[in-house]
Amino acid sequence: MEILDLLLQAAPILFKGVGYTLVFAVASMLGGLLLGFPLAIARILPSRWAQWPATAYVSLMRGTPLLVQIFVIYYGLPSIGISFSPLTAGILALSLNAGAYLSESLRGAIQGVHNGQWSASYSLGLNYGQTLRYIVIPQAIRIAVPSMSNTLISLIKDTSLVSVITVTELMLATKEVIAVTFRPLPLYLAAAAVYWCLSICFERLQIRLERKLGQAHSK
């Protein structure tokens, strides 16, 4: 009963942290998609001038720790006159990082569309851009759903890193309760259970989305 009372006492603060965690994850996913699409297109364009900057960006973001990226944005940029609030800095860092991974998922999905689709669209008089927009990208999104969903689930867990810039998401909320109650084990286990439940919920959504897209494609 003592542990139950502890969890009930901590529940309001933890639920507030869960709200911030979901805001961070969803906003960063949307920001990552907005960045990932043009990056993916740039990576498959025949022009090297378009490929090189996109390739360098993806390599940089995937090759450096997310925690370092958060520090650079929140603590480093103010030294050159660019400052962000903790909330904005956290979403920006997660979006920039997610964009690199999403671009690779989308690029692989676009390249996974059969070459016959390109040839057929060209025979109908569509140009490169129209083929991408109307023929290839709709199919590529269906292919990329599993990997994009994995990125979203990873984002849910990565939001714990923004606690280092004083954003009260789930992990920092847990630490605040621990500082008052001095009961780290049950509270950290509770936080882990919440992350797990959130991941399961998004996994279920992924499965349902895959089924709907599969049904639409089979018709």
N, C-alpha and C positions, 0 to 999 in steps of 0.2 A: 504493500500500500504506500510505503514511503516513496518508492520510485514513481508510482502512479501519480501521487501528489506533486512530485517534482515536475513530471512531464506536463501535468495540467497547469502548473504555475508558469511553465516556460512556453506553453502553447501559443498564447497571443503574440509573443515576440517572435517565435519561430515562424508563425503564419505570415507575419509582416515580412520577414526575410524571404519566405517563399514567394511572396508577391513580387519583390524586387528581383528575385532570381528569374522568374518567368518573364518579367519586363526585359531584363537584360538578354535572355536567351532569344526571345521572339524578335526584339528590335535588332539584335545583332544578326540574326538569321536573315531578316529582310535587308539590312544593310549589306550583308555579305552577298546576297543574291544580286543586288543592284550593282555591286562591284564585280561579282564573279562572271556575270553574263558578258560584259564587254571584254574582260580578260580572256575568257574562253574563246570568244570570236577572234580576238587579236592573235591568239596562239595558233589558230588554224588558217589565218589569212596567208596568201602566198608572199606577201611583202615582209621582208626581214626587218624593216624599220618598225613594223607593227609588232612583230614577234619578239624582238630582243627586249624592249622595255617590259613587256608583260611577263616574259620568261624570267627576267632578272627580279621583278617584283615577287613573283610566286616563289622563286628560290629563296629570296631574302626572308619572306614571312614564314615559310615552312622550315627554314634552316636556323631560325633564332627562337629562343623560348618566348612563349606568350607573356610570361611574367616580366621579362626584359622589355618587351614592347610596351607593356602597361607603364613601366617606370619611365621609359623614354617619353611617352606622350604626356604623362601627368607631372613628372618631376623634371624631365629634361627640357621640354619645349618652352616652359616659362623663362628659361635663361636666354631665349632669343625673342621674347616678347609674345609668345603664343601660350595662352592659358585656357584651361577647360575646367569646368566643375567636375567633381568626382564621378557623377552619374554620366556626364557626356564623355569624359575620358574613358570610362569603362566600356561604354557602348561602342565608342570609336575604335578602341583597341581590339575588342572582340570582333567587330565588323570587318576591320582590315585583315585580321587573321583568318576569319572564316571565309572571306572573299577569295583568298588564295586557294584554300582547300576546295571550295565549291567550284571554282573555275576549272580545277583539274577534273572534278566529277563531271561537269558539263562538257568539257572538252572531250573526255573519253566517251561520253554518251553521244555527242555529235558525230564523232568519228566512228561510232558503232552503228550508225544508220547506214544501211547498205548503199553502195555506190550506184546501184540501179535506180534509187530514188532521185539522185542528182541528175542522172541521164534522162530519166523520164520527165522531170520538171523542165529541163533544158529543151527537150523536144516539144514541150507545150508552149515554149516561148518565154518562160520565166528566166529572169536574170539571177545572178548569184545571191543578191540580197533577198529577193522574193523567195527563192528556193529555201534559204535559211529560215525566213520568217514563217512561211506558210506550210512548208513540207518537212524540213529537217528538225527544227527546234521543237515542234509539238511532239514528235516521236522521241526526240532526245530527252525531253523532260520526263516522259514515262520511264525511259531506261534509267535515268539518273535518280529517280525517287528514292530507292534504297540507300544509296550513298549520301544523298542530301539529308535524309532522315538521320543517318548516323552522325552527320555533322551537327545537326540540331541537338541530338542527345549528348554529344561531346560538349557542345556549348553550355548545356545545362550544368554539366560538371565543371567546366572551365570558369563559370561565373564565380566560383569560390575564390578565384585568384584576385578578383577586384576588391576583396576585403582588405587588401594591403593598402588601398587608397581610401579607406574609411567609408566605403559604401556598405550600408547595413543590409547585405543580402543574407542568405541563409547561414553561411559559415560565420560571418561576423556577428550575426544575431545570436548564434549558438555560443560564441566566445563571450559575449556580453553576459549571458545568463550564467555561464560557468564562473565568470569573475565574481558573481554575487553568491552563487550556491556552493562553489568549490566541489562540484560533482561532475567531473569531465566525462567519465566513461559512459554513463547512461545518456547524457546529452549528445555526445558525439555519435553514439549508436543511433539515437533518434534522428539526428541530421542525416546520417548515412541512409537510414530507412526512408526518409523523405526524398532524398535524391534518387533512390532506387524506385520508389513509387512514381515519381515524375518520369523517369526513364521508361518504365513499363507503360505508362499512359501514352507517351509519344510513340512507343513501339506499336501499340494497338492502333493508333491513328495511322501509322505508316502502313500497316497491314491492310486496313480498310481502304486507304487511298490506292494502294497497289491493286486491290481487287476491283475497285471502280474503274481505274484506268485500264485494267486488263479487259474488263467487260466492254468498255467503250471501244477498245481497239479491236476486239473480236467481232463487233457488229459490222 
